[in-house]
Amino acid sequence: MTPTDWPTRDLLAHRVASTPQRTALVDVATDESWSYREFDARVDAVASRLEAADLGRGDRIGILMDTRPAFAVVVLAAMRLGATVVPLNVRETTRELASKADRTELALVVCADDTEAAALEVADAVAARAASVDDPDVTRCRSLSTAPGDAPAVDPVPLERDTDAVIMFTSGTAGEPKGVRLTVGNLVASATASAFRLGIDPDDRWLCCLPMYHMGGLAPVLRSILYGTTVVVQRAFDPAETARVVDDYDVSGVSLVPTMLDRLLGAGWQPPESLRFVLLGGAPASSDLLERCHAAAVPVYPTYGMTETASQVATATPEETRTHPETVGQPLAFTDVSIVDDDGSPVESGELGELVVSGPTVTPGYLESDHTEAAVSDRGLRTGDIGHRDEDGRLWISNRRSDRIVTGGENVDPGEVIDALCTHPRVEAAAVVGLPDEEWGERVAALVVPDSSTEVEGVDTDGLEGEDANGLEFASVLEHCDDRLAGFKHPKTVAITDALPRTASGTVDREAARTFLCERGIDVTDVT
C-alpha cells in the first residue's frame, strides 16, 4: 500500500477520526439520533462479536433484514474486519435465498427477529451459521446484540481499494440474478462522482426509505459517512409518513423510484424548502411524472444507474428535465460511456446502440467468471441497455438489448413502441414484450395503462371483443401507431391494466407483464 492510497480502513473509522461529534444517523422509528462516535461504538460492538466467532478478512456475511440502522451497523462491522457483505432480499423465497447463499459461500447469515426462521433455514441449507441483531428465539442463532461500550474496541484491518466490500445481486429481470462484486474503491468513486453532480451541504440529511439490500438503499448510508453528513432511516416507504418525515426531519435529499414519487404527488405532497434533490432511479421517469414534478416544484434528478456501477452512471438536473424531457443526463465525473453497434463499433450521436461503461465505479467482475467474460469488452462493461446520446453527451435509454423482439426476422426495440404508445392522449404508461408466435417467431405485445382520467379499477378484458376497456378503445390505440411505427412493429396483442407490474427496485417486471398478456391479452384481429 502506498501513502496515497485511500481509504486505508473502513469508511466509518476514517469519519469518526475526523468529525466524531456530528450527527451520523437518525432512526425515524425511534426518533433516536447517533453521533459518529456513537455509530462507531455500535459498529465496534458488533465487530467484536463477529471477531469472536472467528469471522474476518475474506469471509462473506449475508444480511437478511429490512431497512433499519442495524443493517448499516453490520455492513460497517464487516468492513472493519475485512469481510464482504451479501445483502439478501427479504421478499424472496428461502429456496431463492439458499441458492444465493450457496453461490456466495456464506459463512454467516445475519437476521432480525422477523427474518430469523428464514435465516436459519437458509443457513442450514448451506452449512452456514446464523446470528441475529435482536434477541434470537433459538440458541443455534447467535446474538449480535451488544451494548456499545461493553465490547472491546476492534482495530480496523487495512483495506485496499480493490478489496471486495459488497456482493449485490441484480434483479434478475433479464435472466438469473448475477452476483456483482463491488470494491471499496467502487463505493468511494461512486460517492465522489455523485457529490460532483448533486452537491454537498454540511447540513445535508439524506432520507433512506428504499430497501438497503438494493444499492439505492445502501448508497445513501455509505455516502453520508464519506461526506460527514446525516442519513435519516425510514424503515419502510409510505406516502403520508414519508411526506411527514421529509418535512419534520429537514430532509435535503431522498432516493426514490418513480412509483414512490408518483404516490407522494398523488397524496398532494409539496416539497419543503429544505429539499435540494430527489434522486429518481430504478426505472425510467415518464414525461407526465416529470411535468407533475415541475408543477409541484420538486427538485427531481432522474438517474440511470446499475448495481454494476455502484449506483449512478448518468444523472439529469431539474433544468435538463425541462429542456430535454426524459433524458437521464450526462455521465457523472470519471465515468466513460460508449454507445456501440452490434459489432462493437461506436455509433454517431443520435443513433441507437448499446451502452458500454468504464471507470472507477465499474465492478471488477461478477461472482461467476463466465458472466464477467460475457459482459466485458475492450471498451468496458456492456450494460445490455440500448440508448443514444445527443451532441452534448446527454443520454436517453430506450430498453435492454435482451428485450429486443425479433418478429419475422425484423428487430423491434420495445422502447420505440412504448414511446409511440405513450403519445396517445389516453395512455399513461406501457410495457412491450415479445410473445411466442408460430408463424413469425415472436409477436409484439403491449400492456397499456390508461391515464388517470380513465376508470380502470377492476379492469377485466375478458369478453370485451376489442371494443372498449372502461373508456380506452383498443382500436384507437392501434390506429395511433399507424403513422408512428412500421407495420411489423405494431402490437399484435394488447391488454389493459391499472398499473404496470414492477420489481422491488421499480423496474418493470417483464415476466409478469408477459404472463398477464398471455392470460388476458386480446389479439389485434379481435379489435380491428
N, C-alpha and C positions, 0 to 999 in steps of 0.2 A: 504494500500500500504506500503510495506516495503522499507527501504532505498536502497535495492539492485535492486529494480525494475527499468527497463529502457526499452523503453523511458517513461518518465512521462508526456510528452505533445507531440504535433505534431512534426514530424521529422525536419521540417524547423526551428521551434523555437529553437531546440537544435543546429542546424547547424549555424544559424546566430549569436548565442551567442558565437560560437567558432571561426569561420573564416568569419566574415561579408564582408571582402574586396575581397575575392576570387571570380572568375567568376563562376556563377552558371549555366547560360543558354545562349546559342547563338541561335537566330532565323534566319535561313538561308534566309527566305523570305524577311526580312527587314534588314538583316546584323546587327541587334541590339543585344547588349550583356547586361546582367544583372549581377550585383554582387549579392551575397546572401543577402546583405542589401536591394538592390532594389527589389529582388524577394520577400522578406519578406514584404516590403511595399505594393506591389501589392496584396499579399495574405491578408494582413490586410484590404485593401480597399474592397475586395470582401466579406471577412468575416463580415465586419461591415454592408454591405448591407443585407447579409443573416440574420444576427442577428436582424437587424431592422425589418425583415419580420417574426420574431418570429420562426426562424429555429435554431435548435441546437441539443443537445445530443439526440440520439435515432431516429432523423428524417432521412429519406432516400431521397437523391437528385440524380435524373437521369441526366446524361450528354450526350446530343445528338449533337456531333460535331466531325469533323475530327481532325486529329493530328495538334496541334498548341499550343503555350505556354499558352494560356488562359485555355486550358484543364487542364494543370498541376496546374495552379493557383486555379481553382475551387476545384480540388482534395485536395490541401493543406488547402484551406479555410474551406472546410467541416471538415477535420480532426481537424483543430484548434478549431472548435465548438463542436466536438464530434459527428458530423453527419456521416452517411455512404453514400458513393457514389456508384451509379449504372451506370457504363458505358454502353451506348446503341449503337448498331451497326447502323450507318447511312445508310447502304445499305439494311436494312430490310424494309419491308412494314410497314405502320402505324398500320395495324392490328397486325402484329407480335410484334411491339414495344408496343402497347397498352396492349397486353397480359402480357408482362414482367413488364410493369408499374403497372398493376393490381396486379400481383403476389408479387411484392415488396412493394406495398402500398406507392408509391412515393408521397411525399409532394410537390415536385417541379421538373420541367424538365428544365434544362439549355441548351440553344441552341446558335447558331451563326446565322448570317444573312441568310445563305443559308439553314439552317435547321429550321428556325422559324415556317414556315407553318406546317411542320410535328410535331414539338414540341407542338404547340397549339392544333392540332388535338388529339395527344396522351394525353395531359393534360386534355382536355375536356372529353375524354373517361373515365378517371379515377378520375375526380373531383379534379385534382391537379392544382397547379399554374405553370406558365411558366415565365422564365426570360432569357434574352439574354446578352452575353458578348459584343455584338455590340449594335448599336443604333436600338432598336426594331421598327418595322413598325406599330405596333398597340399598343394602350395604355394598353390593358389587358396583354401584355407581359412586365414584369418589366425590368428595365435596371440594369445590374450589372457593367456597365462601370463607374468607379470612378477613378479619377486621384490619383496616390499614394501620400499620404501625406494630401489629402483633407478629409480623413475619420479618425475618432478616432482610436487609437490602440485598438486591441481586446486582452484581456487576454486569452491565450490558456487554454482550460479546461483540467483538469487532465485526463490522459489516463492510462489504464492498458493494459497489453499485450494481454488480451483476448477481448479487445474492437473491434467490427467489424469495419473495415476501408473501405472495398470494398465488394460489391456483384457483381461478374463477372459471366456472363453466358457462359456455354460451347458452342461449335459449333453446337451441336445437330446432329452430323453425325451418332450417334448411338441411335436416338430417340429424344424425346422432350428435348430441351436445359434445363440444370439444372442450378439453381442459386447457385453459390459457395460462401460461406461466407469466407472471408479472414480477419484475425485479424491483428492488429498492430504487434503482435508477429510473425505471419506467414511471413509478409513482411520483418521484420528485420532479422529473421533467414535465409530467402532465400537470402537476400543481403549478409549476413555474409558468408554463405556457398559458394556462387558464388565467393566471393573475394578470398577464400582459393584456388579455382580451377583456376581462371583466373588471379589472382594477381591484385594489385593496384599500380599505379604510381601517385604521387601528380599532375602530369600534364596531366592525362588521360582526353580524350574527347570522350564520348560515343555518337555515332550518333544514333538518334531515327528517323527512317523513316517508322516504322511499325505503324499500327493504335493503338492509345492509348486506344481504347476501348477493345483491347486484352491485355493479360498480357505481351506479348512480347514487346509491345509498351510502356506500363506504367512502367514496371520494370526498364528500364534504368534511368528514371526520378527519381524514389524513391531511387534507389541505388546510383546515383550520389550525391543526397542530403546527404545520410548517409556517403558516402566516402569523401565529401567535394571537389568533382571533378566537371567537366563541362559536361553538356548534350547539344548536338547540335541537334536542332529540325529542321528536314526537313519535310515539310507538306505532301509530297507525294513522293513515290519512283519513280524514273525514271533512267534507266541505265546510260545514259550520264551525267545527272545532279548529280546523286548520286556519280558517279566516280569523278566528279569535286569537289563536296563538301568534299569527303574524302581527296582529295589532298589539296585543298585550306584552309581547316579548321584544318589541322593537326590532323585528327581523329585517335584515337588509338584503338577504338573498335566500332563494329557495330553489331546489331542484324538483321538477315535476315532469310527468309525462302528459301528453295532450289531453287524455281523458280526465285527468285530475283538474287541469286548468279549466277545461270545459265545465266541469261540475262546480268549480268555485265561481265562475262567472254566472252560471245558471242559478246559483244561490244568491246572486245580487252583490257579490263581493266587490269592494272597492279597495285598491291598494293604499296603504298608509304612506306618509311622506318618507318614512324610514326605508322603504323598499327600493333598492338600487337595481336588482336584477331578478328575473325569473328564468333560470336556465332550463330550457324546454327540450327534452330529448326522448329517446326510446322509440319514437315513431314520428313520421312527418307531421308538421303542423299545417292544417288546412288554411286556405286563404280566408275562409269565413271566421275561423278561430282567431286569426291574426287581426282581422278587421274589428272583432269584438274587443281584443286587447287594446287596440288603438283607441277605440271609443271609451274604454274604461281607464285609459292612461296606465296600462300595465306595462312595465319595462321588460318586454319579452325578448329573450335571446335564443332563438331556435338553434339547435346544435345537431351536428352529425358526429356520431362517435361510435366506438366499438369497444367491447371488452378487450380486444387485442391491442388497443392503443391506450388502455387505462383511462378511458372516457373520451374526451373531446378530440376530434380531428379538425373540424371547422365549426365556427360559430358566427351567426349573423347578429348584428347590432339592431336595436329597435329602429334606428333610422333606415337601415338597409331593408327591413321588412316592409317599410312604407314605399320605398323607391324600387325595390326588386322583390316583389312578393314571392314567397315560397323558396327563396334561396336559403341555403344553410350557411352562407357567408364564405369568407376567405379562410384558408387553412391557418391554424394557430402557429405562433412562432416555433421554429425548429422542426416543423412538420412539412415534409415534401409530399405533394400529391401529383402523381402522373395519371393521365387518362389514356388508355391504350385500346387498340382494336383486338380482334380475336387472335391476331398473330403477335401481339405484344408490342406493336409499334405505336408511338404517340399519335393522337388524332389532333385535328385543328380545333381551335376554340369554337364552341357551338355544336360540335359533333359528339354524338353519344359514344361512350366507351366504358371500359371497366376501370374503376379507381384502384390505383396501387399506391400504398402509403409507406413512407420510410421516415426514420428519425428516431430520436431517443425515447419516445413514448411507446414505440412498437415492441411488442413481445419478442423475446429471443426465440420463441417457438412454442408449439403445443406440447401437451403431455405425451402424445404418441408421435414418433418421428415421421411416420408416413403422412400425417396431417400437415406437419411442417413442410415436408418436401413438396406436397401438392399445392401449398399456398404461397410459397416464397419464390420470387423470381429475381432476376438480376437487378430489377428496379425497386424491389421491396415486397411488402406483403400484398398479395392480391386479395382485395376485400370481397370480391364477388358482387359488389354493388355497381349498378350501371348509372351513369350520370354524365353531365357535361359541365364545362366552365365557360365563363364569358371572358372578354379581353382583360378585365381587371382581376381575374382569378377567382371570382365568386363561383361557388359550386351549387349545382342542382342535382338532387338524387331522384332517379326515376324508379328503379326497382332492383331486385337482386338478379344476377346473371342466372342463377339456378331457377328463378321464377319464370324465365323465358318460356314461352309456349311455341311449340313447333306444330303447325297445322298445315297439312298438305305440302310439306317441305318448305313452308314460309315461316320466318321467325316473327313472333309477336312479343313486343315488350309490354307487359301489363301496365306499366306506368303511363304509357301513351294512351292506352284505352281508358284508364282511370281519369286522366286529365280531360279526355273528351266527354266522359260521362258526367263529370263534376261541373262542366259548364252548363249543363241543363239546369234551368231555374228552379226545379223542384228536387234536385239531388244534392244532398249534403256530403255524402261520402260513398265510396265504393271499394270493393276488393275484386280483383280479377285473377282467376286461376285457370289452369287447363284441366279439362276432364277427358277421360279416355273416349275415343271415337273410333268405331270400326273402320269407317271409310277414310278419315283424314288423319288418324293417329291421335290427335288431340283436338278438342274444340274449345273455343274461348267461352268462358262462363263468368258472369258478373253478379255479385251480391251487392245490392244497392240499398242505401239508407236515404229515405226521403228527408227533405228539410223539415225544420221544426214546425212549419205551418201545416204539415200533413199528419193527420192522425194515423199512427201505426201500431198503437198498443194492441197486443194480441193478434198481430197480423198472421193470417194463415193463408197461404197461396193455394191450398187445395181447392180445386173446383172453380178457380177464377176464370179459366179458359182465356187468360191473357187480356181480359177487358180492363180491369182496374184493380188496384190494390189499395183500398182505403184512400183513394184520391190521386194516386200516382199511376198513370197509364203506362203499361209496358210498351205499347206501340209507340207512344210519344218519346220514350227514352231511346228506343231503337232507331226511330226516324231521325232523332237528333244526331246520331252518329253518321248519317249518310254523307254529309259534306265534310266530315272531320276525320274519317277513317276509311282506309281501303276496305273493300268488302271482306277479305279474309280476316281482318282484324275485328269485325263486328261480333259482339256477343251472340252466341248461338243458344245459350241457356241463361236464364235470368231468374232472380229471386229477390224478394223484398225482406228487409229485416229492420228492426228499430235501432240496432247498434251492431257494429262490426265486432266479431269475436276477437279478443286480444289476449296476449300473454301477460304475465305479471309485470313485465317491463314496458308494456304499452304497445308492443309490436303486433300487427295484425296476425292472428293465428290462422295461417293459410290452410292447415289441415282441417280445422274446424269449419272454415268457410267452404272448403271443398266438400266436406260431409254434408253441410247444410244444403248446398246446391244439388248434390246427388239425390238427397232425400226429398227436397221440396222445390227444386228448380223447375221452371217451365221452359220448354223448347220454343225457339223462335217460330217454328211452323205453327205453333198453337196460338200465337199472339199477333200474327200479321194477316 
